[in-house]
């Protein structure tokens, strides 16, 4: 089964019709067949980014809930703070934020390297153990 990580920007683009990447996000999520994975940190960051728009925030939270309830989305808790600290220190020059570090740690743990993100710049730099690269879908 195909698996892909989901980052904040992909969900923001999905729920916000005014986002320049909205059409691409809708199409990618519509065509994707498999399991999506994300972290609680990404949901928190999504809520923060969309806080100024209650309608978009509500749409994002409902999307997370419906996808999770349908078995399409697995939401992982953040629990290995030492790993996040290592990742954030490694990419301090970018800087690497908490949500990105949680996705890098999740990728290292699961082996999933496909990521739905609009953050092509940072995720093209991040490397997993073994120097493996992310395969970014959506992009900037």
C-alpha positions as CSV (number, residue, x, y, z in Angstrom):
1,X,0.0,0.0,0.0
2,X,1.2,3.5,-0.8
3,X,2.0,5.7,2.1
4,X,2.7,9.4,2.3
5,X,3.4,12.0,5.0
6,X,1.2,15.1,5.2
7,X,2.6,18.5,6.1
8,X,0.8,21.7,7.2
9,X,1.0,23.5,3.9
10,X,-0.7,20.7,2.0
11,X,-3.7,20.8,4.3
12,X,-3.9,24.6,4.3
13,X,-3.8,24.5,0.5
14,X,-6.5,21.8,0.4
15,X,-9.0,23.8,2.6
16,X,-8.3,27.3,1.3
17,X,-9.7,28.0,-2.1
18,X,-7.7,31.2,-2.3
19,X,-4.4,29.4,-1.9
20,X,-2.5,29.4,-5.2
21,X,-1.8,25.7,-4.7
22,X,-5.4,24.8,-3.9
23,X,-6.2,23.1,-7.2
24,X,-3.0,21.0,-7.1
25,X,-3.7,19.9,-3.5
26,X,-7.3,19.0,-4.2
27,X,-6.1,16.9,-7.2
28,X,-3.3,15.2,-5.3
29,X,-5.5,14.2,-2.3
30,X,-8.3,13.1,-4.7
31,X,-5.9,10.8,-6.7
32,X,-3.9,9.5,-3.8
33,X,-4.7,5.9,-2.9
34,X,-3.1,4.6,0.3
35,X,-2.4,5.7,3.9
36,X,-1.6,9.2,5.0
37,X,0.5,9.8,8.1
38,X,1.1,13.0,10.1
39,X,1.8,14.1,13.6
40,X,0.0,16.0,16.3
41,X,2.5,18.7,15.8
42,X,1.3,19.2,12.2
43,X,-2.3,19.4,13.3
44,X,-1.3,22.0,15.9
45,X,0.7,24.0,13.4
46,X,-2.2,23.9,10.9
47,X,-4.6,25.2,13.6
48,X,-2.1,28.1,14.3
49,X,-1.7,29.0,10.6
50,X,-5.5,29.0,10.1
51,X,-6.4,30.7,13.3
52,X,-7.4,33.9,11.6
53,X,-9.9,32.1,9.5
54,X,-12.4,30.1,11.6
55,X,-14.0,28.7,8.5
56,X,-10.7,27.3,7.2
57,X,-9.7,26.1,10.6
58,X,-13.0,24.2,11.0
59,X,-12.6,22.7,7.5
60,X,-9.1,21.5,8.2
61,X,-10.1,20.0,11.6
62,X,-13.0,18.2,9.9
63,X,-10.8,17.0,7.1
64,X,-8.3,15.5,9.7
65,X,-11.2,13.9,11.6
66,X,-12.9,12.4,8.5
67,X,-9.7,11.1,7.1
68,X,-8.7,9.6,10.4
69,X,-12.2,8.1,11.0
70,X,-12.1,6.6,7.5
71,X,-8.8,4.9,8.2
72,X,-7.0,7.0,5.6
73,X,-5.0,9.1,8.0
74,X,-2.8,7.9,10.9
75,X,-2.0,10.7,13.4
76,X,1.1,9.9,15.4
77,X,1.9,11.5,18.8
78,X,5.2,13.2,19.2
79,X,7.1,11.3,21.9
80,X,10.8,11.1,21.0
81,X,12.0,14.6,22.1
82,X,15.6,13.6,21.9
83,X,15.2,12.7,18.2
84,X,13.5,16.1,17.6
85,X,16.2,17.9,19.4
86,X,18.9,16.1,17.3
87,X,17.0,17.0,14.0
88,X,16.4,20.6,15.0
89,X,20.1,21.0,15.9
90,X,21.1,19.4,12.6
91,X,19.1,21.8,10.6
92,X,19.4,25.0,12.7
93,X,20.6,27.0,9.7
94,X,17.2,26.6,7.9
95,X,15.7,26.7,10.7
96,X,13.8,23.4,11.1
97,X,10.6,23.9,13.1
98,X,9.0,21.5,15.5
99,X,6.4,20.2,13.0
100,X,9.0,19.6,10.3
101,X,11.2,17.8,12.8
102,X,8.3,15.6,13.9
103,X,7.7,14.6,10.3
104,X,11.4,13.8,9.8
105,X,11.4,11.7,12.9
106,X,8.2,9.9,11.7
107,X,9.8,9.3,8.3
108,X,12.9,7.8,10.0
109,X,10.7,5.6,12.1
110,X,8.4,4.4,9.3
111,X,10.6,4.6,6.2
112,X,8.0,6.7,4.4
113,X,9.7,9.3,2.3
114,X,6.9,10.6,0.1
115,X,5.6,13.9,1.6
116,X,2.7,16.1,0.6
117,X,4.0,19.5,1.4
118,X,4.3,22.9,-0.3
119,X,7.7,23.4,1.5
120,X,9.9,22.1,-1.3
121,X,12.8,24.3,-0.2
122,X,13.3,22.8,3.3
123,X,12.2,19.2,2.5
124,X,14.6,19.0,-0.4
125,X,17.4,19.8,2.0
126,X,16.3,17.5,4.9
127,X,17.9,14.0,4.9
128,X,16.9,10.9,6.7
129,X,19.3,8.5,8.2
130,X,21.3,6.9,5.5
131,X,21.2,10.2,3.5
132,X,17.8,9.2,2.0
133,X,15.9,12.1,0.5
134,X,12.2,13.0,0.7
135,X,10.1,12.8,-2.4
136,X,8.1,16.0,-2.3
137,X,4.6,16.1,-3.9
138,X,2.8,19.4,-4.4
139,X,6.0,21.5,-4.0
140,X,6.1,25.3,-4.1
